[in-house]
Amino acid sequence: MEKIISALHELGVEQYVITEKHTDSLEAFYVKKNLDLTRRADTTVRTVRVFRPFEKDGAKMLGDSEATVRPGMSEEEIRTALAGAWYAAQFVANPWYPLPAGVKAPRRADNGGFGSRSLAESMKDVTEALFAEDTAQDVFLNSAEIFMRRIETRIVSSENADVSWEQVEVWGEYVCQCRTPQDVETYHQFCYREPSPEALRAEVRHALEMTKARARAVAAPKTGTYALVLDREQVGTLLSYYVDRSNSGMIYQKYSPFKLGDDAQGADIAGDRLTMGLKATAPYTDFGAPMGDRPLLENGVLRTIHGGARFGHYLGVEPTGNYRAVTVPVGTTPMDELTKEPCLHAVSFSDFQMDPLSGHFGGEIRLAFLHENGTVTPVTGGSVNGSILDGQGHMTFSKERFRSKDYDGPLAVRVEGVNVAGE
């Protein structure tokens, strides 16, 4: 750190942000329940972002560029890397904006629940939870990969920032297999920032049940318009539309018309009014300024425009830092009531996506349940193509809750009038 700051001063760089990340990671790979391979890695990377003020056609500009400083680099190599970034910054002609003031604070330890436990101890708990529900003969986990990492981040800036904190993350992927009545495999992921053994057990149990249902599914739904029920991560993906559209960069560049106080959900609401909160996943922004939870929508009305320093200054709003994680209050409708009327309950897609520019969402169906005429039929194939702009006034959220890395809210949502291409 001292060598970097010294080189910056030699180059005449007055504004900078240095981000140091020390990552200790542990990885485990399983074939069925047998440990096949483990890996351990310990890395440190420092990213230096330099800011260069200049004038262009009489207007004040502030360019920026980044350089990466790795362990083992000599002082001359560090200086060369930083000089390259300083040179490149003059070609980035962004209108001038002030850099946010940072703070100086003591190091913050992990507050997500992992605490002082070693990665090996935490990995043992995750592994036990992952395989706890794998007890049947007809459906089982045929492979799994688990990753844990403890990240220590430090941010030092020219704007008085010197903060550091620790976080632990666990994520992984696993494949479920069912051999009868047809041999199928389904792919699943999980990711948590705090210990969630019961949640992981519940998700694996659900994945095994859905894999058995996928083995029974042989036909696609008929082409038509359906009430669509989405659950789990798909709900978070659907609602990411409002997170993306309320970002200051999207608004400044005219990709989004949102303004504070707007009824972002629309005025004609026959379903549930939407309330969302932005959840800070780190205690500080990229500039070392404090970062906390904020309201995003209250009964459909936009309360926060979020984003970094540059676009926040251009719009005249507070620079909040960038958010991805959200919290959403659950609805009042139980899950069994949500699917009581005819609908297509899609539980698995090849890749469910939301386009924040157009509002369109969709994906290829890997498994869904068709609820009609008092029967429930597993189906596979076909695709979903809907628009949140058409459906946001007719959304009904479940009473049950689901939690993952970046989403904490209703387990499921029912959206009326969604197009499905099938048989």
C-alpha positions in Angstrom: 0.0 0.0 0.0 2.8 2.4 0.9 4.6 1.7 -2.4 1.4 2.3 -4.4 0.7 5.7 -2.6 4.3 6.7 -3.1 4.2 6.0 -6.8 0.9 7.9 -7.2 2.5 10.9 -5.6 5.5 10.7 -7.9 3.2 10.7 -10.9 1.3 13.7 -9.6 -1.9 11.8 -9.1 -4.0 13.7 -6.5 -7.3 11.7 -6.6 -7.4 7.9 -6.3 -9.1 4.9 -4.8 -7.1 1.8 -3.8 -9.1 -1.4 -3.2 -7.2 -4.3 -1.6 -8.9 -7.8 -1.6 -7.4 -10.7 0.3 -9.3 -13.9 -0.4 -8.9 -17.2 1.4 -10.9 -19.8 -0.4 -11.7 -23.5 0.1 -13.3 -25.7 -2.6 -14.6 -29.2 -2.4 -15.8 -31.5 -5.3 -18.0 -34.5 -4.8 -19.0 -37.5 -6.9 -22.2 -38.7 -5.3 -21.3 -38.4 -1.6 -17.6 -39.2 -2.1 -15.1 -36.4 -1.8 -13.1 -36.4 -5.0 -11.0 -33.2 -4.8 -10.3 -30.2 -2.6 -8.5 -27.0 -3.4 -7.2 -24.2 -1.2 -6.2 -20.8 -2.5 -4.9 -17.6 -0.9 -4.7 -14.5 -3.1 -4.3 -10.8 -2.7 -5.1 -8.3 -5.5 -5.0 -4.5 -5.3 -6.9 -2.4 -7.8 -5.9 1.2 -8.2 -8.4 3.6 -9.8 -6.9 7.0 -10.7 -8.9 10.2 -11.6 -7.5 12.8 -13.9 -9.1 16.3 -14.1 -8.7 18.2 -17.4 -10.6 20.6 -19.7 -12.1 19.9 -23.1 -13.6 22.6 -25.2 -13.7 24.8 -22.2 -15.6 22.3 -20.0 -14.3 20.6 -16.9 -13.8 16.8 -17.3 -12.8 14.0 -15.0 -11.3 10.9 -16.6 -10.5 7.7 -14.8 -8.7 4.4 -15.4 -7.7 1.3 -13.4 -4.5 -0.6 -12.8 -4.0 -4.0 -11.1 -1.1 -4.4 -8.7 -0.3 -8.0 -7.8 2.0 -9.5 -5.1 5.6 -9.7 -6.3 5.6 -6.7 -8.5 8.7 -4.5 -8.1 8.4 -0.8 -7.4 9.3 -0.1 -11.0 6.6 -2.4 -12.3 4.0 -0.8 -9.9 5.0 2.6 -11.2 4.7 1.5 -14.8 1.3 0.0 -14.3 0.0 3.2 -12.6 1.6 5.4 -15.2 -0.3 3.5 -17.9 -3.6 4.1 -16.0 -2.8 7.8 -15.5 -2.1 8.2 -19.2 -5.3 6.4 -20.2 -7.5 8.5 -17.9 -7.0 11.6 -20.1 -8.9 10.0 -22.9 -12.0 9.3 -20.7 -14.0 12.5 -21.2 -16.6 12.4 -18.5 -18.1 15.6 -17.3 -16.5 16.6 -14.0 -18.1 15.3 -10.7 -16.8 15.4 -7.1 -15.6 12.2 -5.5 -17.5 11.2 -2.4 -15.7 11.7 0.9 -14.8 8.5 2.6 -14.4 7.7 6.3 -11.7 6.2 8.5 -13.0 3.4 10.7 -11.7 0.3 12.5 -11.7 -3.0 10.8 -15.2 -4.7 10.8 -15.3 -8.5 11.2 -17.8 -10.8 9.4 -21.3 -10.1 10.7 -23.1 -12.6 8.6 -23.0 -15.4 11.2 -19.8 -17.3 10.2 -17.8 -15.4 12.7 -14.4 -16.8 13.7 -15.1 -20.3 12.5 -12.5 -21.6 10.1 -13.5 -22.3 6.4 -13.0 -26.0 7.0 -15.5 -26.0 9.9 -18.0 -24.0 8.0 -17.5 -26.3 4.9 -18.2 -29.3 7.1 -21.6 -27.8 8.1 -22.5 -27.0 4.6 -21.6 -30.4 3.3 -23.7 -32.1 6.0 -26.7 -29.9 5.1 -26.3 -30.5 1.4 -26.3 -34.3 1.6 -28.7 -34.6 4.6 -31.8 -35.1 2.3 -30.0 -37.4 -0.1 -31.4 -40.7 1.3 -33.5 -42.2 -1.5 -32.5 -44.7 -4.1 -34.6 -43.5 -7.1 -33.4 -39.9 -7.0 -30.0 -38.7 -5.7 -27.2 -36.1 -6.0 -24.8 -37.5 -8.5 -22.2 -34.6 -8.1 -21.7 -31.4 -6.2 -19.2 -28.6 -5.9 -19.0 -26.3 -2.8 -17.0 -23.1 -2.6 -16.3 -21.0 0.5 -14.3 -17.8 0.7 -13.4 -15.3 3.3 -12.7 -11.9 1.8 -10.9 -9.1 3.6 -11.4 -5.8 1.8 -9.6 -2.6 2.5 -10.3 0.7 0.7 -7.9 3.7 0.9 -8.6 6.9 -1.0 -7.4 10.4 -1.5 -10.8 11.5 -0.1 -9.9 10.4 3.5 -11.2 6.8 3.2 -9.4 4.0 5.1 -11.9 1.2 5.9 -11.7 -2.5 6.0 -14.1 -5.4 6.6 -14.4 -9.1 6.3 -17.1 -11.2 4.7 -17.7 -14.9 4.2 -19.6 -16.3 1.3 -20.6 -19.9 0.5 -22.0 -21.0 -2.9 -22.2 -24.1 -4.9 -23.9 -26.2 -7.5 -25.2 -29.8 -7.6 -26.8 -32.1 -10.0 -29.8 -34.3 -9.1 -30.5 -37.5 -11.1 -33.6 -39.7 -11.4 -33.4 -42.8 -13.5 -37.0 -43.8 -13.8 -39.4 -43.6 -15.7 -36.7 -41.8 -17.8 -33.2 -40.9 -16.9 -32.9 -37.2 -16.3 -30.5 -34.8 -14.5 -31.3 -31.3 -13.2 -28.8 -28.6 -12.3 -29.2 -26.4 -9.2 -27.2 -23.6 -7.5 -27.2 -22.1 -4.0 -25.4 -19.0 -2.5 -25.5 -17.6 1.0 -23.8 -14.8 2.9 -24.7 -16.3 6.3 -25.1 -19.9 7.6 -28.3 -21.4 6.3 -28.2 -25.1 6.9 -32.0 -25.5 7.2 -32.6 -23.4 4.1 -30.1 -25.5 2.1 -31.7 -28.8 3.3 -35.1 -27.5 2.2 -33.8 -26.5 -1.2 -32.1 -29.8 -1.8 -35.3 -31.6 -0.7 -37.3 -29.5 -3.1 -34.7 -30.1 -5.9 -35.0 -33.9 -5.5 -38.7 -33.8 -5.6 -38.7 -31.6 -8.7 -36.2 -34.0 -10.4 -38.6 -36.8 -9.9 -41.4 -34.7 -11.4 -39.1 -33.9 -14.4 -38.6 -37.6 -15.0 -42.4 -37.9 -15.4 -42.8 -34.9 -17.7 -42.9 -35.8 -21.3 -45.0 -33.1 -23.1 -44.9 -29.4 -23.4 -47.8 -27.1 -22.5 -50.1 -26.0 -25.3 -49.4 -22.7 -26.9 -51.5 -20.0 -25.3 -51.9 -17.3 -22.7 -51.6 -18.4 -19.1 -51.6 -17.2 -15.6 -47.9 -17.8 -14.8 -46.7 -18.7 -11.3 -42.9 -18.1 -10.7 -41.1 -19.2 -7.6 -37.8 -18.8 -5.8 -34.9 -17.2 -7.7 -37.2 -16.4 -10.6 -39.2 -14.0 -8.4 -36.0 -12.1 -7.6 -35.1 -12.0 -11.3 -38.5 -10.7 -12.2 -38.3 -7.9 -9.6 -34.8 -7.0 -10.6 -36.5 -4.8 -13.3 -37.2 -2.2 -10.6 -33.7 -2.3 -9.2 -32.2 -1.8 -12.6 -34.6 0.9 -13.8 -34.0 2.9 -10.6 -30.2 3.0 -11.1 -28.9 6.5 -11.7 -26.9 5.4 -14.7 -30.0 4.0 -16.4 -32.0 7.1 -15.7 -29.2 9.6 -16.7 -28.7 7.8 -20.0 -32.4 7.9 -20.7 -32.8 4.1 -20.6 -35.3 4.6 -17.7 -37.9 7.3 -17.2 -38.1 6.8 -13.5 -38.2 9.8 -11.2 -38.5 10.0 -7.4 -42.1 9.9 -6.4 -43.2 8.2 -9.6 -45.7 5.3 -9.4 -43.1 2.9 -10.8 -45.6 0.0 -10.7 -48.2 1.9 -12.7 -51.5 3.4 -11.7 -53.9 0.6 -12.5 -53.2 -2.1 -9.9 -55.6 -5.0 -9.5 -53.1 -7.2 -7.7 -50.7 -6.5 -4.8 -49.0 -3.2 -4.4 -45.3 -3.7 -4.5 -42.9 -2.6 -1.6 -39.2 -3.3 -2.0 -36.1 -2.4 0.0 -32.5 -2.2 -1.1 -30.2 -4.2 1.1 -26.5 -3.3 1.5 -24.3 -6.3 1.1 -21.2 -4.4 2.2 -20.7 -1.8 4.9 -19.1 0.7 2.5 -19.3 1.8 -1.1 -16.5 1.5 -3.6 -15.3 4.9 -2.4 -15.2 4.0 1.2 -18.4 5.9 2.2 -20.9 4.3 4.6 -23.6 2.2 2.9 -26.9 1.1 4.5 -30.3 -0.3 3.7 -32.7 2.0 1.9 -36.4 1.9 0.7 -36.8 1.4 -3.0 -40.6 1.2 -3.5 -43.4 1.9 -1.1 -46.7 0.7 -2.4 -45.3 1.0 -5.9 -43.9 4.5 -5.5 -40.2 5.1 -6.1 -38.4 6.3 -3.0 -34.7 5.9 -3.9 -32.6 6.4 -7.0 -29.4 4.5 -6.3 -26.0 4.4 -7.9 -22.4 5.7 -7.9 -21.0 9.1 -7.6 -20.8 10.2 -11.2 -24.4 9.7 -12.3 -25.7 10.7 -8.9 -24.0 14.1 -9.3 -25.3 14.5 -12.8 -28.9 13.9 -11.6 -28.5 15.9 -8.5 -29.3 13.0 -6.2 -27.3 11.5 -3.3 -24.6 8.9 -4.4 -25.7 5.8 -2.5 -23.4 3.1 -3.9 -24.6 0.3 -6.1 -27.2 -2.2 -4.9 -28.3 -5.7 -6.1 -29.8 -7.3 -3.1 -33.5 -6.7 -2.2 -36.0 -7.4 0.5 -39.7 -7.7 -0.2 -42.6 -8.2 2.3 -44.5 -11.4 1.7 -48.0 -11.4 0.4 -51.2 -12.6 2.0 -52.1 -15.5 -0.3 -51.0 -19.0 0.7 -49.1 -21.0 -2.0 -51.9 -23.5 -2.5 -54.4 -20.6 -3.1 -52.0 -19.1 -5.6 -52.2 -22.2 -7.8 -55.9 -23.1 -7.0 -57.2 -21.4 -10.2 -55.9 -22.6 -13.6 -52.2 -21.6 -14.1 -48.8 -22.7 -15.3 -46.5 -23.0 -12.3 -43.0 -22.9 -13.8 -40.3 -24.1 -11.4 -37.3 -24.6 -13.7 -35.9 -22.8 -16.8 -32.8 -23.3 -18.8 -32.1 -19.6 -18.2 -34.8 -17.3 -16.9 -34.0 -13.7 -17.8 -35.3 -10.2 -17.4 -34.5 -7.4 -19.9 -34.5 -4.1 -17.9 -34.6 -2.0 -21.1 -37.8 -3.5 -22.5 -39.4 -5.1 -19.5 -39.6 -8.5 -21.2 -38.9 -11.7 -19.3 -38.8 -15.3 -20.3 -36.9 -18.5 -20.7 -37.1 -22.1 -22.0 -39.2 -24.3 -19.7 -37.4 -27.3 -18.1 -40.2 -28.1 -15.7 -43.6 -26.7 -15.0 -46.9 -27.9 -13.4 -50.1 -27.3 -15.4 -53.0 -26.7 -13.0 -56.3 -27.1 -14.8 -59.6 -28.9 -14.3 -58.6 -30.0 -10.8 -55.5 -31.9 -12.1 -51.8 -31.1 -11.8 -49.6 -32.3 -14.8 -45.8 -32.0 -15.0 -44.8 -30.6 -18.4 -41.5 -29.8 -20.0 -40.5 -27.8 -23.2 -41.7 -24.7 -24.7 -41.0 -21.2 -23.5 -42.3 -18.2 -21.6 -42.4 -14.7 -23.1 -44.0 -12.0 -21.0 -43.8 -8.3 -20.2 -43.7 -6.9 -16.7 -45.2 -3.7 -18.1 -48.3 -5.7 -19.0 -48.3 -7.9 -15.9 -47.2 -5.6 -13.0 -50.8 -4.5 -12.3 -51.9 -8.1 -11.8 -49.2 -9.6 -9.6 -50.2 -11.6 -6.5 -47.5 -12.6 -4.0 -47.4 -15.7 -1.8 -47.5 -15.7 2.0 -44.5 -18.1 2.2 -41.0 -16.6 2.2 -37.8 -17.5 0.3 -34.3 -16.3 1.1 -31.1 -16.5 -1.1 -28.0 -14.4 -1.6 -29.6 -11.3 -3.1 -33.3 -11.9 -2.6 -35.4 -12.1 0.5 -39.1 -12.0 -0.2 -42.2 -14.0 -1.3 -41.6 -17.6 -2.3 -43.8 -17.1 -5.4 -45.7 -14.6 -7.5 -48.7 -15.1 -9.9 -48.7 -13.0 -13.0 -51.8 -12.9 -15.2 -51.8 -13.0 -19.0 -48.4 -14.4 -20.0 -47.7 -15.9 -23.4 -46.4 -19.5 -23.6 -45.1 -21.1 -26.7 -45.5 -24.9 -26.6 -47.3 -27.6 -28.6 
